[in-house]
Amino acid sequence: MRNYFLIIGSVVLLCIGCGKSYMIDEKVDFEGEQWTYENSLDFIMSVTDTSKRYNIYLEIDHSKMYIYQNIYMNVSTKYPSGKSLIQPLNVDLAELDGKWKGICKGENCKAQIVLQENAYFNELGTHTFGFEQFTRDKNLSGVNGVSFKVEER
């Protein structure tokens, strides 16, 4: 009987330890379900090993009342060396027929976007990832929040 509890306990600990390992898992919630031009987001990650690989995700938490099919944003990356890159990004939140792409519960949906798989960083130090909405609407209604996740592979 004692061995039975030892085996069960080991299996439980093994399952708990097998979850995803995130270097960053941060969320910013927007007041009043509005992502404004002024709400630019910065997420900071310290790279201590350039040989590791990562998957990089963005998650958009939005209302079913969001009136567009997609969302445009500018994505910036600032490297420890001072180098900066800015790229536009179009994220489709719904299919052409209007069906939401993310997982919806109640009146809200979460769409996870893979920004990059198997990425590596060739500079040690602090990297800053920035996101700002870049749509026609200064106050983009129906967006509850944005999450940024970097998963160690």
C-alpha positions as CSV (number, residue, x, y, z in Angstrom):
1,M,0.0,0.0,0.0
2,R,2.9,2.4,0.8
3,N,4.4,1.8,-2.6
4,Y,1.1,2.6,-4.2
5,F,1.0,6.1,-2.6
6,L,4.7,6.6,-3.6
7,I,3.9,5.8,-7.2
8,I,0.8,8.0,-7.3
9,G,2.7,10.9,-5.7
10,S,5.6,10.5,-8.2
11,V,3.1,10.6,-11.1
12,V,1.4,13.7,-9.8
13,L,4.7,15.5,-9.3
14,L,5.8,14.5,-12.8
15,C,2.6,15.8,-14.4
16,I,2.9,19.1,-12.5
17,G,6.5,19.5,-13.7
18,C,5.7,18.8,-17.3
19,G,3.8,22.1,-18.0
20,K,5.1,24.8,-20.4
21,S,8.1,26.8,-19.1
22,Y,7.6,30.5,-19.9
23,M,10.4,33.0,-19.6
24,I,7.7,35.7,-19.8
25,D,4.0,35.3,-19.3
26,E,2.6,38.8,-18.8
27,K,-0.8,40.3,-19.4
28,V,-1.9,43.9,-19.7
29,D,-5.7,44.6,-19.2
30,F,-7.2,47.6,-20.8
31,E,-9.6,49.9,-18.8
32,G,-13.0,50.1,-20.4
33,E,-12.2,47.4,-23.0
34,Q,-10.4,49.9,-25.1
35,W,-6.9,49.8,-26.5
36,T,-6.0,53.4,-27.2
37,Y,-3.0,54.8,-29.2
38,E,-1.6,55.9,-25.8
39,N,-1.6,52.3,-24.5
40,S,1.7,51.1,-26.0
41,L,2.9,48.0,-24.3
42,D,6.5,47.0,-23.4
43,F,7.5,43.5,-22.3
44,I,11.1,43.0,-21.0
45,M,13.0,39.8,-21.1
46,S,16.6,39.1,-20.0
47,V,18.5,36.6,-22.2
48,T,21.2,34.8,-20.3
49,D,21.9,32.0,-22.8
50,T,22.1,32.5,-26.6
51,S,22.0,28.7,-27.3
52,K,18.4,28.2,-26.1
53,R,15.3,28.2,-28.5
54,Y,12.0,29.8,-27.8
55,N,8.4,30.0,-29.1
56,I,7.0,33.5,-28.9
57,Y,3.2,34.1,-28.6
58,L,0.8,37.0,-28.4
59,E,-2.6,36.6,-27.0
60,I,-5.5,39.0,-27.7
61,D,-8.4,38.9,-25.2
62,H,-11.4,40.5,-26.9
63,S,-15.1,40.8,-26.6
64,K,-17.5,39.2,-29.1
65,M,-18.7,42.8,-29.6
66,Y,-15.3,43.7,-31.3
67,I,-16.5,45.0,-34.7
68,Y,-13.6,44.2,-36.9
69,Q,-12.3,40.9,-38.4
70,N,-8.6,41.8,-37.6
71,I,-6.4,44.2,-35.7
72,Y,-3.3,46.0,-36.9
73,M,-0.4,46.8,-34.7
74,N,3.2,47.9,-34.8
75,V,5.6,45.4,-33.1
76,S,9.0,46.7,-32.0
77,T,12.1,44.9,-30.7
78,K,14.9,46.6,-28.9
79,Y,18.1,44.7,-28.5
80,P,20.8,45.1,-25.8
81,S,23.1,46.6,-28.4
82,G,20.7,49.5,-28.9
83,K,19.5,48.2,-32.3
84,S,15.7,48.5,-32.9
85,L,13.3,47.0,-35.3
86,I,9.7,47.9,-36.0
87,Q,7.3,45.8,-38.1
88,P,3.6,46.1,-38.8
89,L,1.5,43.1,-37.9
90,N,-2.0,42.2,-39.0
91,V,-3.7,39.7,-36.7
92,D,-6.9,38.0,-38.0
93,L,-9.2,37.5,-35.1
94,A,-12.1,36.1,-37.1
95,E,-12.6,34.0,-40.3
96,L,-14.1,35.7,-43.3
97,D,-17.5,34.3,-42.4
98,G,-17.3,36.0,-39.0
99,K,-16.5,33.0,-36.8
100,W,-14.0,33.9,-34.1
101,K,-10.6,32.1,-34.4
102,G,-9.8,32.0,-30.7
103,I,-11.3,30.2,-27.9
104,C,-14.6,31.9,-26.7
105,K,-16.2,31.6,-23.4
106,G,-19.3,33.6,-22.7
107,E,-18.9,37.0,-24.3
108,N,-15.1,37.0,-24.5
109,C,-12.6,35.3,-26.8
110,K,-8.8,34.7,-26.6
111,A,-6.9,34.4,-29.8
112,Q,-3.3,33.1,-29.5
113,I,-1.0,34.1,-32.3
114,V,2.4,32.5,-32.9
115,L,4.8,35.3,-33.5
116,Q,7.8,33.1,-34.0
117,E,8.6,29.4,-33.4
118,N,12.1,28.1,-32.6
119,A,13.5,31.6,-32.2
120,Y,16.8,32.3,-30.7
121,F,18.5,35.5,-29.4
122,N,22.0,36.2,-30.5
123,E,22.6,38.9,-27.9
124,L,22.9,38.5,-24.2
125,G,21.1,41.1,-22.0
126,T,17.7,42.9,-21.9
127,H,15.4,42.6,-24.9
128,T,12.2,44.8,-25.0
129,F,9.2,43.8,-27.1
130,G,6.7,46.6,-27.8
131,F,3.2,46.5,-29.2
132,E,0.9,49.4,-30.1
133,Q,-2.4,49.2,-31.9
134,F,-2.3,50.8,-35.3
135,T,-5.9,50.8,-36.6
136,R,-8.2,53.6,-37.8
137,D,-9.7,53.9,-34.4
138,K,-7.8,56.0,-31.8
139,N,-9.8,54.1,-29.1
140,L,-10.2,50.5,-30.2
141,S,-13.2,49.2,-28.4
142,G,-13.8,45.5,-27.6
143,V,-10.2,44.7,-26.7
144,N,-9.9,43.6,-23.1
145,G,-6.1,42.9,-22.9
146,V,-3.0,41.6,-24.5
147,S,-0.7,38.8,-23.2
148,F,2.9,38.2,-24.3
149,K,4.5,34.8,-23.7
150,V,7.9,33.4,-24.4
151,E,8.1,29.7,-24.0
152,E,11.4,28.0,-23.5
153,R,11.7,24.9,-25.8
